[in-house]
């Protein structure tokens, strides 16, 4: 009798473990799909608004076309992530930070106009570069800018400058500010994370993959998000951007 009870309990334990394991797998797949949808919607929206603005103006500048191309590359990467279930770093190269940030700002300027927000960029210091995956870094930067445009008000400022031995990107807005610290928003249960929390979680993960970190900094008004990344070796000489 005791042996039969042990066998029964063992069987129930195995069944419960299997159910819990299946729920974990489904939750991971669900989050992967939600992440892919989030990372698809942003670039495609930016590309569509860029094309619409170019159509109204009767011209698409080379900078705008390059920016739209970068957003479409990010959308393709999101589809690839959905197919493979991964989101790690891919090709590692030296990435020119001012050039990357300028492209993201150009791509999201039409969205800022549509949201009645002013998007400005201030890049300080000499030419800055980091080693990493260009598209992942574009994803992280675009998420911060998109969040500020959607949830902030007034002026959204994107600032890049050397900081210690690395490079610091700051995105500030004039909205109500973050409802909780970045780490809390990124760790919230997926059902309560929302698009803003998911975007910050993605940006924080990309920063960590590149040896950096994402955090909120004190601000007199609105949110101020700080992305710190290690510089790619000695800074190259060049004119200030």
C-alpha positions as CSV (number, residue, x, y, z in Angstrom):
1,X,0.0,0.0,0.0
2,X,2.8,2.4,1.0
3,X,4.7,1.5,-2.2
4,X,1.5,2.2,-4.3
5,X,1.1,5.6,-2.6
6,X,4.7,6.5,-3.3
7,X,4.3,5.5,-7.0
8,X,1.1,7.5,-7.2
9,X,2.7,10.6,-5.6
10,X,5.7,10.3,-7.9
11,X,3.4,10.1,-11.0
12,X,1.4,13.2,-9.8
13,X,4.7,15.1,-9.2
14,X,5.9,14.2,-12.6
15,X,2.6,15.3,-14.2
16,X,2.6,18.6,-12.2
17,X,6.2,19.3,-13.2
18,X,5.4,18.6,-16.9
19,X,2.4,21.0,-16.7
20,X,4.5,23.7,-15.1
21,X,7.3,23.2,-17.6
22,X,4.8,23.5,-20.5
23,X,3.4,26.7,-19.0
24,X,7.0,28.1,-18.8
25,X,7.6,27.3,-22.4
26,X,4.3,28.8,-23.5
27,X,5.0,31.9,-21.5
28,X,8.4,32.3,-23.1
29,X,6.9,31.8,-26.5
30,X,4.2,34.4,-25.7
31,X,6.8,36.9,-24.5
32,X,8.9,36.3,-27.6
33,X,5.9,37.0,-29.8
34,X,5.0,40.1,-27.8
35,X,8.5,41.3,-28.0
36,X,8.6,40.7,-31.8
37,X,5.3,42.6,-32.2
38,X,6.6,45.5,-30.2
39,X,9.9,45.6,-32.2
40,X,8.0,45.3,-35.5
41,X,5.4,48.0,-34.8
42,X,7.8,50.7,-33.9
43,X,10.1,50.5,-37.0
44,X,7.2,50.0,-39.4
45,X,5.4,53.0,-37.9
46,X,8.5,55.2,-38.1
47,X,9.0,54.1,-41.7
48,X,5.4,54.7,-42.7
49,X,5.3,58.1,-41.2
50,X,8.6,59.0,-42.8
51,X,7.3,58.0,-46.2
52,X,4.0,59.9,-45.6
53,X,5.9,63.1,-44.6
54,X,8.2,62.7,-47.7
55,X,5.2,62.3,-49.9
56,X,3.6,65.5,-48.5
57,X,6.8,67.5,-48.9
58,X,7.3,66.0,-52.4
59,X,10.9,64.8,-51.6
60,X,12.7,62.1,-49.6
61,X,16.1,63.3,-48.6
62,X,19.1,60.8,-48.7
63,X,19.2,61.0,-44.9
64,X,15.5,60.2,-44.5
65,X,15.9,57.2,-46.9
66,X,18.9,55.9,-45.0
67,X,16.9,56.3,-41.7
68,X,13.9,54.4,-43.2
69,X,16.3,51.7,-44.4
70,X,17.7,51.3,-40.8
71,X,14.2,51.0,-39.4
72,X,13.3,48.3,-41.9
73,X,16.5,46.4,-41.0
74,X,15.4,46.5,-37.4
75,X,11.9,45.2,-38.4
76,X,13.6,42.3,-40.3
77,X,15.6,41.6,-37.2
78,X,12.4,41.4,-35.1
79,X,11.0,38.8,-37.6
80,X,14.2,36.8,-37.4
81,X,14.0,36.9,-33.6
82,X,10.4,35.5,-33.8
83,X,11.6,32.7,-36.0
84,X,14.6,31.7,-33.9
85,X,13.3,32.6,-30.4
86,X,16.5,34.5,-29.7
87,X,17.5,38.1,-29.2
88,X,21.2,38.1,-28.6
89,X,23.9,40.1,-30.3
90,X,24.8,39.2,-33.8
91,X,27.5,40.8,-35.9
92,X,30.0,42.8,-33.8
93,X,31.5,45.8,-35.4
94,X,32.7,49.3,-34.6
95,X,29.6,51.5,-34.5
96,X,29.8,55.3,-34.9
97,X,27.5,56.5,-32.2
98,X,26.7,60.0,-33.6
99,X,25.9,58.5,-37.0
100,X,23.7,55.9,-35.4
101,X,21.8,58.3,-33.2
102,X,21.4,60.8,-36.1
103,X,19.8,58.1,-38.1
104,X,17.4,57.1,-35.3
105,X,16.4,60.7,-34.7
106,X,15.8,61.3,-38.4
107,X,13.7,58.2,-38.5
108,X,11.5,59.2,-35.5
109,X,11.2,62.9,-36.4
110,X,7.9,62.3,-38.3
111,X,6.5,60.4,-35.3
112,X,7.4,63.4,-33.1
113,X,5.7,65.8,-35.5
114,X,2.6,63.6,-35.6
115,X,2.6,63.5,-31.7
116,X,3.1,67.3,-31.6
117,X,6.5,66.8,-29.9
118,X,9.7,68.5,-30.7
119,X,12.6,66.1,-31.1
120,X,16.1,67.6,-30.8
121,X,19.6,66.1,-30.8
122,X,22.8,67.4,-29.1
123,X,26.0,65.5,-29.7
124,X,29.1,66.7,-27.8
125,X,32.8,65.8,-28.0
126,X,34.9,64.1,-30.5
127,X,33.9,61.2,-32.7
128,X,32.6,58.4,-30.5
129,X,32.3,54.7,-31.2
130,X,31.4,51.5,-29.5
131,X,31.9,47.9,-30.4
132,X,28.7,45.9,-30.8
133,X,25.7,44.9,-32.9
134,X,24.6,48.0,-34.8
135,X,21.0,46.9,-35.2
136,X,20.6,45.9,-31.5
137,X,22.0,49.3,-30.5
138,X,19.6,50.9,-32.9
139,X,16.7,49.0,-31.3
140,X,17.7,50.2,-27.8
141,X,18.1,53.8,-28.8
142,X,14.8,53.8,-30.8
143,X,12.9,52.3,-27.9
144,X,14.1,55.1,-25.6
145,X,13.2,57.8,-28.1
146,X,9.8,56.2,-29.0
147,X,8.9,55.9,-25.3
148,X,9.7,59.6,-24.8
149,X,7.7,60.7,-27.8
150,X,4.7,58.6,-26.9
151,X,4.6,59.2,-23.1
152,X,6.4,62.6,-22.8
153,X,5.3,66.0,-23.8
154,X,6.9,69.2,-25.1
155,X,10.5,68.7,-26.1
156,X,12.3,65.3,-26.3
157,X,16.1,65.8,-26.2
158,X,18.6,63.1,-27.3
159,X,22.1,63.9,-26.0
160,X,25.3,62.0,-26.6
161,X,28.7,62.7,-25.1
162,X,31.9,61.0,-23.8
163,X,31.5,60.0,-20.1
164,X,34.5,58.6,-18.2
165,X,35.9,55.8,-20.2
166,X,32.7,55.3,-22.1
167,X,29.9,57.0,-24.0
168,X,26.6,58.2,-22.5
169,X,23.3,58.7,-24.3
170,X,20.5,60.6,-22.5
171,X,16.9,60.8,-23.6
172,X,14.8,63.3,-21.7
173,X,11.2,64.5,-22.1
174,X,8.8,66.9,-20.4
175,X,6.1,64.3,-19.5
176,X,4.9,63.0,-16.2
177,X,8.0,60.9,-15.7
178,X,8.4,57.2,-15.1
179,X,5.8,55.4,-12.9
180,X,8.6,53.3,-11.3
181,X,12.4,52.8,-11.5
182,X,13.7,51.3,-14.8
183,X,14.7,48.0,-13.0
184,X,11.2,47.6,-11.5
185,X,9.4,48.3,-14.9
186,X,11.7,45.8,-16.6
187,X,11.1,43.1,-14.0
188,X,7.3,43.5,-13.7
189,X,5.2,40.5,-14.6
190,X,4.8,40.4,-18.4
191,X,1.0,40.9,-18.2
192,X,1.5,44.2,-16.3
193,X,4.6,45.4,-18.0
194,X,2.9,47.3,-20.9
195,X,4.6,48.6,-24.0
196,X,6.7,51.1,-22.1
197,X,8.0,48.5,-19.7
198,X,8.7,46.1,-22.5
199,X,10.6,48.7,-24.5
200,X,12.7,49.6,-21.4
201,X,13.3,45.9,-20.7
202,X,14.5,45.4,-24.2
203,X,16.8,48.4,-24.1
204,X,18.2,47.3,-20.7
205,X,18.9,43.8,-22.0
206,X,20.7,45.2,-25.0
207,X,22.8,47.5,-22.9
208,X,23.8,44.7,-20.6
209,X,24.7,42.5,-23.6
210,X,27.1,45.3,-24.7
211,X,28.7,45.7,-21.2
212,X,26.7,48.8,-20.4
213,X,23.6,49.7,-18.4
214,X,20.4,51.6,-18.6
215,X,19.1,53.7,-15.7
216,X,16.9,56.7,-14.9
217,X,18.6,59.8,-13.7
218,X,17.2,62.7,-11.6
219,X,15.3,65.3,-13.7
220,X,13.5,68.5,-12.8
221,X,10.6,67.4,-14.9
222,X,9.7,64.4,-17.1
223,X,11.8,61.3,-17.5
224,X,15.5,61.2,-18.0
225,X,16.9,57.9,-19.2
226,X,20.6,57.3,-19.4
227,X,22.3,54.6,-21.5
228,X,26.0,54.1,-20.7
229,X,28.1,52.0,-23.1
230,X,31.9,51.3,-23.1
231,X,33.8,53.1,-25.7
232,X,35.6,51.1,-28.5
233,X,39.2,51.6,-27.4
234,X,41.0,54.9,-27.7
235,X,38.8,57.7,-29.1
236,X,39.6,58.6,-32.7
237,X,40.6,62.2,-33.5
238,X,38.1,64.2,-35.4
239,X,36.0,67.3,-35.5
240,X,33.3,67.8,-32.9
241,X,29.9,66.6,-34.0
